[in-house]
Amino acid sequence: MEVTCLLLLALIPFHCQGQGVYAPAQAQIVHAGQACVVKEDNISERVYTIREGDTLVLQCLVTGHPRPQVRWTKTAGSASDKFQETSVFNETLRIERIARTQGGRYYCKAENGVGVPAIKSIRVDVQYLDEPVLTVHQTVSDVRGNFYQEKTVFLRCTVNSNPPARFIWKRGSDTLSHSQDNGVDIYEPLYTQGETKVLKLKNLRPQDYASYTCQVSVRNVCGIPDKAVTFRLTNTTAPPALKLSVNETLVVNPGENVTVQCLLTGGDPLPQLQWSHGPGPLPLGALAQGGTLSIPSVQARDSGYYNCTATNNVGNPAKKTVNLLVRSMKNATFQITPDVIKESENIQLGQDLKLSCHVDAVPQEKVTYQWFKNGKPARMSKRLLLTRNDPELPAVTSSLELIDLHFSDYGTYLCVASFPGAPVPDLSVEVNISSETVPPTISVPKGRAVVTVREGSPAELQCEVRGKPRPPVLWSRVDKDAALLPSGLPLEETSDGKLRLERVSRDMSGTYRCQTARYNGFNVRPREAQVQLNVQFPPEVEPSSQDVRQALGRPVLLRCSLLRGSPQRISSAVWRFKGQLLPPPPAVPVAAEAPDHSELRLDAVTRDSSGSYECSVSNDVGSAACLFQVSAKAYSPEFYFDTPNPTRSHKLSKNYSYVLQWTQREPDAVDPLLNYRLSVRQLNQQNAMVRAIPVRRVEKGQLLEYILTDLRVPHSYEVRLTPYTTFGAGDTASRIIHYTEHNTCHFEDEKICGYTQDLTDNFDWTRQNALTQNPKRSPNTGPPTDISGTPEGYYMFIETSRPRELGDRARLVSPLYNASAKFYCVSFFYHMYGKHIGSLNLLVRSRNRGALDTHAWSLSGNKGNVWQQAHVPINPSGPFQIIFEGVRGSGYLGDIAIDDVTLKKGECPRKQMDPNKVVVMPGSGAPWQPRPQLWGPVAIFLLALQR
């Protein structure tokens, strides 16, 4: 019965379900550049530490098929950092000379349209240490000029840093501590910006007059050196004191030369003086030398506050301010206010009337006003009153009130504003009061209530104002979403009632308000009107460009839709094929609404009907086009980048092979694929190897393979792959194949692929070949050559002769690998020949939180004079290293060797190769196809036999 079962099992064809290679994106962030430390903090967050001014390099390693697109974004940064407002579409993010404001959390988002996008983040911590600032203070009650004995002094040291700085106080060369001296306290004050430490000297003693140094340190993180500042405290140390050579308010005439002196009256050490102007910088041409500020030919725009500040880091800075006023007058305006008590808006005999006059002046309170009637000075009386400050009007406004208006009060009134005795020209404004003086009305001219213009053209909005006097017109926008005018201002004044726009855009469309101004006219409720501006612009359509694929003989419907436009309707639609005009599509019935799309139907896709179709849509203003590329061409292949260990090199021939893998994008969209055309060209050469790869029915998600052989080390190649159907050639996909040995190490190079000797072991691994090995090496142990069998090939081994002892260990440590997959397989060849062979161990060092070594594989004892291969599965949870540990046995005949170490993603190979992919072998006519699954019926049959 057992023999029968074995025979039946031998007849069952081996099969595994075809691998679905369309996989969602996965991502992992790795670092490069000038990182100081990359560690995991207490909440399992990766933190990348870098010094300010160094170069930040972050790489987002992605897997998934099709190849994911990567986008970098940033949050948790400074408000001044604009990176979060943009995106970087690249797998590598590089920032030269990184600033402290660019610290924060960086995200890489990888997506390929399969499943949900993968998002990973890393926190970038920018390290810096500024120069410390040392200031000296007394208690408020102690400030009497000098720092004399028996008073308390505070030395305050402040610095900005990341991480927090450590402070060291020194008197001379002696380090001070909080508890060593009763006269010294060291503490950290509350409510201070930056980091601050205070050295308090209680009741000054003679020995306290010395040099004090504040040294700050971030403990050499990122190689940032310590910084220090020193201050010498003496019995003459005092804060700065100042006085001015002029009054704090200085009024001058335009064109004069102004000189202001700021005189030091105290301070030790000698204070530094600095001038500033608010608002804005010092005037152009101004000269500040020490405490003297000179402004030649001063103008009205130079008015403002000028600050003289003295600092010597003792006490608070001394500050004196000069308010410079340059006499000037501008903007003479008037207002006519009818009788307020009777709430009248018209001028009427027998009622009161008020005329107001105002100028904008500097200094405002020094302006004087004079009123004239019909060219003669107005004489005050019981019916003619003059007031200077009306609470209902702007400050320093002159008002002339006419009580119980008579006919004789009609006339021309002139208001003259002046600066007495100053060379500033007078300003005047004239107001005519008569029976014809009437309040304003405003309206929109006939036919101008709606203004329609094309985008990019000028536009003019107009409102007419009637009345005497005629006031200016103020324009504003009614729309809440567009509160500002095209000029960027909320309000714009025009004297003729016309708002002129140079080049209108679609966002200028909306309702505009015109209203009368209160000044230079009647002080009554404003009159207003509205004008509608319509900006016409060409249509926007979709799709702007579309690739349409269809099998031969099948129909296709092309549709061009209007997204937006003004007018929002299609007036005409014209179709062209390869530039030639096509007959118009069926017309829309007259009763139907204005169409918002146009369609063209192709009864069947043929070689003749394949090509470029254009639909030009118009809306009376302009046109836009939808472009369609119609064909039965197959889509391009999608190369599979996640192939584990695709490069296989051969020591003997110096050649390498490459497993090229791909899927076909949307194979069912067109006719079945017949074959692929493969072109392989060595970079920097013109000639290419071309061959056809036949295939059978290709399904979506089916992984195809082709093994490229005889590629020369270390050259790179361009591979181009083109699918063919009955229609002809499809779209070509290309990629560059680079020769790398990142995954397989043959130890042929002296750098041994980045492996290093562990500094904590007892002895080292040795690199050698048959030509360099010691001719007196112990016989009957160790390999004669490397795995290739050539005398030139190198390998690594441990020499166990004296002075080595039982249990001594040698460790060879790999570079740090960033885990981008869940499972890995470590494959290597080992040679363990000799009667004193000890042990060979493979360890995995996890770098998640510190270094943690775990045993993954171990073998002991003599295994014969032959190279054997081991496959060790590992599943690291984060960045990791692999360690080969050789342990010396009981004697000198115990040499152990390793060669050809390979690290690849995925599970280790089984003893029987698993054909889990559809494979195209070189020279074969078609891909292998999976056979029907037979395990279920056979299992039932075997159970029946056992009964």
Number of C-alpha atoms within 10 A of each C-alpha: 7 8 8 10 14 10 10 12 15 9 8 12 11 16 15 13 12 15 13 13 18 20 17 20 25 23 24 22 22 20 17 12 14 15 20 16 14 18 16 15 11 8 6 10 13 19 18 23 21 26 25 22 16 17 18 23 16 23 19 26 18 25 24 21 25 25 21 23 17 25 19 25 18 23 17 14 18 14 10 8 16 13 17 17 9 10 13 16 15 14 20 19 18 16 14 11 12 17 18 21 15 24 23 19 18 23 18 31 24 29 25 21 16 14 11 12 18 20 19 16 20 21 19 22 22 26 23 21 21 13 15 19 16 22 16 22 20 21 11 8 7 15 14 11 14 18 21 18 14 13 17 18 22 20 24 22 24 22 20 17 21 16 15 17 20 14 19 16 24 16 18 13 10 10 13 18 14 14 10 10 10 9 15 18 17 19 12 13 11 7 7 10 9 10 17 21 21 21 23 21 21 16 14 19 14 10 7 19 15 14 14 23 22 25 19 25 19 21 14 9 17 18 11 15 12 17 15 17 14 17 18 13 20 17 15 13 22 27 28 27 20 19 15 16 11 12 12 14 12 14 15 20 18 19 14 13 13 16 15 19 17 24 17 18 9 16 24 17 19 15 21 16 23 18 22 16 18 12 11 9 11 18 15 9 11 17 15 18 12 14 19 17 20 16 20 15 14 20 19 17 11 21 22 17 17 22 17 26 21 26 20 21 23 24 21 15 17 19 18 16 19 18 17 21 22 23 22 26 21 13 12 19 20 25 22 27 21 23 21 14 8 9 9 14 18 18 22 18 15 12 18 21 22 19 21 24 30 28 26 17 20 19 16 17 10 12 22 16 20 15 22 15 18 12 11 10 13 17 11 11 10 7 13 17 15 19 12 16 13 13 9 7 14 13 15 22 24 26 24 21 19 21 19 15 19 14 11 7 17 16 15 14 21 20 25 18 23 21 21 11 6 13 13 14 11 17 18 20 18 18 22 16 19 16 12 11 19 19 21 21 18 20 18 19 12 7 7 15 18 15 16 14 19 19 21 14 13 13 19 13 23 21 24 16 23 13 15 18 19 21 25 19 26 21 27 20 21 18 13 7 8 15 14 17 17 18 9 9 11 13 15 16 17 14 11 14 22 17 19 13 16 11 13 21 19 16 11 19 19 16 17 19 19 32 24 28 23 21 18 21 24 28 21 21 11 15 17 19 17 22 22 17 22 22 23 24 22 20 24 21 22 17 17 15 13 14 11 18 20 21 22 19 14 13 13 17 10 19 15 23 21 22 14 15 21 20 17 18 20 21 15 14 19 16 22 16 16 13 10 10 12 15 9 13 13 9 8 11 9 7 6 7 9 13 16 16 16 22 15 17 11 14 12 15 20 19 15 7 17 20 16 16 24 24 26 19 28 22 21 16 16 16 20 19 23 22 21 21 16 22 23 27 25 30 22 20 25 19 22 20 16 18 16 15 17 18 21 17 23 13 18 11 10 12 16 20 18 19 16 19 21 23 23 21 18 16 21 17 15 20 19 19 23 18 19 21 17 19 18 20 17 18 15 10 8 7 11 16 10 14 12 17 21 18 19 14 13 21 15 14 20 21 25 22 19 18 16 16 14 14 19 16 17 13 15 17 20 16 21 19 24 20 27 23 18 15 18 13 18 21 13 18 16 17 11 14 19 14 19 16 15 13 18 21 19 24 22 18 11 10 9 16 17 14 17 16 17 18 12 9 13 14 19 19 23 16 19 20 21 18 14 11 13 10 9 6 12 16 11 15 24 24 26 17 19 26 21 16 13 15 13 17 20 26 26 20 24 23 24 28 15 8 9 17 16 14 14 16 24 26 24 20 20 20 13 15 16 18 20 21 19 13 16 20 20 21 20 20 19 25 25 29 23 25 19 21 26 26 20 24 16 21 21 22 21 20 21 18 13 9 12 12 15 13 12 16 16 14 12 15 16 19 16 16 15 14 20 15 13 14 17 17 20 20 17 21 15 16 16 22 20 24 25 20 22 32 24 27 24 15 18 21 24 28 28 27 23 28 26 22 17 18 21 20 21 18 17 17 13 8 6 7 8 11 15 14 21 18 19 21 16 13 11 12 14 18 21 16 13 15 11 10 14 12 14 8 9 14 12 10 13 14 10 9 12 9 5
